[in-house]
């Protein structure tokens, strides 16, 4: 086995059964010119663009990147998770590939020559990926926060992994793009959340080598540039792991784009510390990509959000979300501030009461005031991916006192609806949904205590993150 880090969440895995390319975001940007590769990735070579297999952990753009997929040889066999909803398959075939092979949760699949892979789902739209080739095994947890019985299921399949990869920093706007009347509303998730999660997961898996991964991104858009100051660096992960006695027999290795590991020769690392002078590197990247950023700004200039689009998209949302669930998760209105409408600039969504509206002042009981470029909102609503705006980081939110519950509840419920799990009439009678859920009984059992809490938002806050369409 040979494993090469391409960038961010993308791996090239060479096995006896062929080459597997995981989560190909190979170049360019994601989320309305907000996310860029950092450390920067090299231009992919011909071998990278002609894999035997492609595995997509989930359908967020920094993992399933349409422009990158268009560059790949269409002979590649695409592997995707068999989620309860079947959104990804149509996206793959729409890009010119053969119908993908769906991998049921937890079921080992032979690729040939003794190589086994498996997909382990997490939450509504994420997965971990396992590759076993002879004596070596790789666990790519990526964005999945798998733990408990579900994590032990992976361990039973692979034994002690040779390599384990896992994300380690913020991929959602909360709390880094928020301010609040009550500072306690910003304390549900912090740097410690990601460091503890990485270390706790690796202590359970006990890999020989653990790699901070899936968080190699820099924010270059002016509206998200400040997020760089909050990101958890790989060096911080190494320091946190060294302080953990239960990780004494796991080596934490920082890998940058182009670095590799080989079953015969071990690690080949460039040794460049991209974070020692991060601001200089980011400034150089911003200058390199200035034409693309300026073109995006010119495209957005003067574009406004059509109230008919707002009312159509979010009106359908409040109609199709079960009212009981909405009252539990979003018990106060959330408000979008729309400057192009000076008479009624506060456009609000109230799922608990099944209403959307516009007003000259925000509702007295509002949970949050949300500011996003109207062009971004228009793009996202037209494509049915408004929930991805939260992960784009091109968003600023002010929380009214106690408003975090409803604000995060709104974004989480919106994500569940937009990816196709709601309305219930669309999914509840589909055997696919129940079969997928039954295979994940371990995760469901682990989540019961959190879901049963009176206030589940702390649980929700750490579960949903950033995040079809094609917003580059």
N, C-alpha and C positions, 0 to 999 in steps of 0.2 A: 504494500500500500504506500502511496505517496499522496500527501495532502499539501496543497498550495493555497494560501490566502490571496484571493483576488482583490477584495476590498469590502468594507462594511460587513455584510452578511453573506458574501459570496465565497464559496469554496470550490476548488477543483480537486476532485478525489480520483486518483488513478488506481484502479483495482484490476484483478485478473479477469473480470467480466467486462472491462471497458472503463471509460471515463465518465464520472458523474459530475455535472455542474449544478451546484446548489444555489438557489436564489440569485439569479443573474441580474444584478444592477451593475452594469459594466462601465458606464460613462454617463456624463451629463448630470442632470439634477432631478430632484423629486419635489413634489408638493409645492407647485407654483413658484419654482426657482428658490425655494428656501433651503432644502437639504442638498449638500454636495459631499463628495468623498473627502474625508480627512481622517488619517493621512491619505494623500492623493494616490489614486490607482494609475498604473501604467496602461497604455493602450493595449487591449487584449490581442494576443497573437492568434494565428490561424488555428492552432490546436484548441485553444480555449473556445473559439467560435464554432468548433465542430465536435461537440461532445457526443458520446453514445447515448447518455441519459441526461435528463434535466429533472431535478426535483424542486418543487415550489412549496415552501413551508406554509405560505398563506398569500392572500391576494393584495397586500399592501404594496405600494409602488416601489419601496426600497427593497423588496424581495421578489416581486413579480413585476418587472419593469418593462413595459411594452416596447420602447425603443430598443432595449437590449435584446429582448426576445426576437425582434424583427431581424437582428443581425445574425442570429444563430442558424446553422444548417438545419433545414426542415426535416432532415432524416433522423434527427435526435428523437428518442422515445421519451415523452414527457410523463413524469410520475407526479401525481397530486394526492392529497389526502381525500379520503371518502368522507366528507363532512355530511351532516344531516341535510344540508342544502347543497345544490349542485351548481353553484355559480361559476366555479373556476373552469369546469370542462368547456363550457361555451366560449369563455375568454380565450382558452388555448387554441381551440379549433378556429376561432375567428382570426387568429394570427397566422394561420396557414399550416399548423402542425396537425398530425394525425390525432384522432381522438385519444386523450391521455388515459393512462392506466391509473385507476383510483386504488389507493392502498387503504384497506380497512384498518382502523385503529388497532395497534398492537399485534397485527398478524405478520409474522416473518414471510418475506417473499424472496425467492431465489432469482437472482439475475443471471446465473450461470457461472461455471468454473468454481463453484463452491462459495460464491459471494452472496451474502444475505443482506437485505435492507428491511427496514420497518419504519412505519410512521406512527407517532403517538400524539394524539390530539390533545389540545389544552384550550379551555375556554370555548368561545363560539367560533373562533377563526384563526387558531394558531396551532402549530405542531412542532414536535421535536423529530429529528431524523437520525436513524441508526444505520451504520454500515459495519458489517463484520466480514473480514477477509482473512481467512486463516487464523493465525494467532492474534491478529490485531483487530481492534474495534474502535469505532469513533461514534461519539454521541454529540450531535449538534442540537443543543437545546434552543439556541437562537433566542427569540423573544419569549419563549414559553417559560412560565414560572411553575413548572411541574414540580410537585412535592408529594410527601406522604406516600400513600399506597400506590399512587400512579407512578411516582419516581422509582419506587421499589420494583414495580413491574418491569421497567426498563433495565434495572440492575439484574433482575433474574434472567433476562435474555442475554445480556452482554457479559455478565460476570464483572470483573474489574476492567473498565474501559482503558484503552491505551491513551486516548485523547478525548477530552470533553471541552466543548466550546459553548460559551454562554454570554448573553448581553449583560451590560453592567451600568447603564446610565439611562437618563430620562428620554422617553420617546413620546411624551404627551405634554401638553402645555401646563397642566397642573403639577406643581405650584409655581413653576419658574416664570410663567407669563401672567401671574395673578397678583392682585393686591386685595386687601380685605379690611373691612371695618373691625373685625375681630381677628387678631393674629392667630388665634387657635384654629381658625378655619384653614390655615395654610400648613398645618402640622401633620396631616394624615400620612404624607409621603415625604421622605427627605433623602439625602445622600446615603444615610445609614441603611435605608430600605434596600437599596440596590447592592450595597456592599455586603450586608448581612445575607441577602438572598443568594448572591453568588457563592459566598463561603458556606452557607448552610447546605446548599445544593451539592457542592463539591464534596463536603464532608460526608454526605449520604452516599454519593456515587463512588467516591474514592478512586478517581482516575489516576493513572500514573502522571499524566500531564493535564493541567487545566489552563485554558486559554481565554482571557477576556476578549469578547468577540461581539459582533453584531451592534456595536455602538461607534463604529468608525465613521463619524459624520461631522461636518462643520456647517455652521449656519451662516450663509453669506448675504442673504437678503437683509436690507436695512431694518425691516420689521422684526426679524428674528435674530439678528447678529448678537444681541446681548445674551442669548441662551448659551453661547459658548462658554461664558464665565461660570455656568452652573454645572457643566458636564462632569461626570465622574471619570477620571482618567484611568488607564490601565495601571499606572504606577500606584495609584491609591488602592486598587484591587490587590496588587502584589503585597503592599504593606499590610492591608487588612488580613490577608491570608497568612502572612508570616506571624501574625499575632494570635493565630488560632492553633492550639496544640493538636486539635483533631484533624489538621491538614498537614502534619509533619511529614507524612509519606506521599504527599502530592506536590509536584513541582508546578508552580504557576509560571507560565511562560508568556511573555508579551510578543505577539506576532503582528507585524505590519504587512501591508500589501506587498506581495512578492516573496515573502518568507515562506518556508516550506518545512515539512517533516517527512522523513523517509524511514520505512521500517528497517532498512539496512544501515543507513548512515546517521539517523537521528535528525536533529534540527539544523537548518541552514538559515541563519538570521542576518539581516543587514546591520543590525545594531544601531540604527538611527533613532534617536530620541526625538520624535516629532513634537513632544509636549514641552520640551525644555524651553523653546522659544515659540510657543504656539501662536501668539499674536502676530509675529512677523510672518510665519507661514500662512496664516489665514489672510493677512493683508495681501500677500503675493497671490494667493488663490483668487481673492476678490478682484484684484486687478486683471488677472488672466481671464476671468469670466465676466468682466465688466460689460462687454457688448451684449451678452445674453441677458444680464440683469437689466441693462438699459432698455433692451428690446421688450422685455416683459413689462417694465414700467410704462413704456409708451403704449403697449397694447392695453394696459389697464386704465390709462389716463382717461378720465371722463366717463367711464362705464358706470352705470348705476344698476341697482337691484330693482327689478320689476315687481311691484307689489302682487301682481297676479301670480308670478312664479313662487314667491314666498308663501302666499296663501294656498296655492295648489299643493306644493310639496309638504309643507308642515301641517296644512289642514288635513291631508290624507294621513299623515303620521298620527295626529291626535285621534283621528277616527279609527285607525286600525290597531292601535295599541290598547290592550285590555285596560279598562278604566281602573280596575282594582290594582293592577300592577303600577299604573301611572300614579295613582294616589299614594302608593307606598314609596315610590322612588322619586317622584317629581311633584311634591306637594305645594310648590310655589312657582309662579311664572319665571321664565328666563327671558331676557330682553336683549335684542340686537339693536345697537345704535346705528341708524341709517342717516347720515348727514345730508344726503340728496333730497330728503323729504323734510324741509324745515318746519312745516306745520305740524306733522306727526312723526317725529324722528325716532320714536321708540316702538319697535315692532316686536311684539311679544308672543310667546308660545306658552300655553297653560294646559299641559296634558291632563292634569288632574280634573279639570273642568271641561276638557274636550274643546278648547277654543284657541284661536289665534286672532290677533288684532293689532291695530296701530293706534297710538295715542300721543298727545302733546307732552305728557309726563309719564314716567314709568309707573306701573301699578304699585300701589303702596306696599304690597307684600312681596315684591319681586325678590328673587334669589340672587340674580347677577345681572350685570350690564356687560355686554360682549361687544367688542369692537374688532371688526374684520374688514378688510378691503371689500367694497361692494362687488368688484369684479370677481374676486375669489368666491364670494358667496354665490354669485350668479352662476359661475362655472360649476361649483360643487352641487348646487341644487338641481341644475339642469341634468347633471350626470348621475344624480342620486347618491352622492358620496359626501354629503355635508359633514358626516362624522369625522372624515379625514382632515377637515379644517383644524380640528383640535390638535392633531398630531403634526400639522404643518408648522406649528409654532408662529405662524403669521396671525396671531390672535392676542388680544389683551382683554382680560376679564377682571372686573371689580366685583367682589362678593359683598353683598349686604350681610349683616351679622346673622350667622347661622345658615347662610345660603349655600354652603358647600354641598350639603346633602342633595338639594334639588338640582344644582348645577351639574355635578358629576352624574347624578341619576339621569338627567336629560341626555348627556352625551353617551352614556352607556346604553340607554334604551334606544336612542336614535341609531346607534351602531347595530344593535340586534335587529331592528326593523329594516334598515337599509341593506343588510346582507341577506335578508330573505327569511328570517325565522318568524317574522310576524307579517300579516295577521295570523292568528292561530288557525283559522280555517284553511290557510294555504299549506300548513305543515302537519297539523295534528293527526290527519288521516293518512299520512304518507308512511308506509312501512320503513322507508329509508331512514327517517328521523328516529324512529324507535329502535331500529337495529343499531344505528350509530350510538345512541344513548346507552343501550344495553352493554355494548362493548366497553363503555367507559364507566362502568359502575364504581370502580375504585375512586376515580376523581369525584364523581357525584357524591359518594359517601364521605369523602374528605371535606367537601364543600358544605355539607349540611349544617355544621355548627355556625359557619359564617353567614349562611343564608337565613338561618333561623334567628339571628340576632335582631333585636328590635330596630336597630339602625344599621343597615348593611353597607353603608356607603364607604366606610373605611376598607371593607372587604372589596368593594367594587373599584375603589380608587387604585389599588395596586394591581387589579386584574386587567383593566382595559387600557390600551395605549394607542400610540400611533401605529396605528392606524394600519362600474369601473370607469372607465374614462381614461384620460391620458394627460393630466396636467403637469407639464414639464416647466 
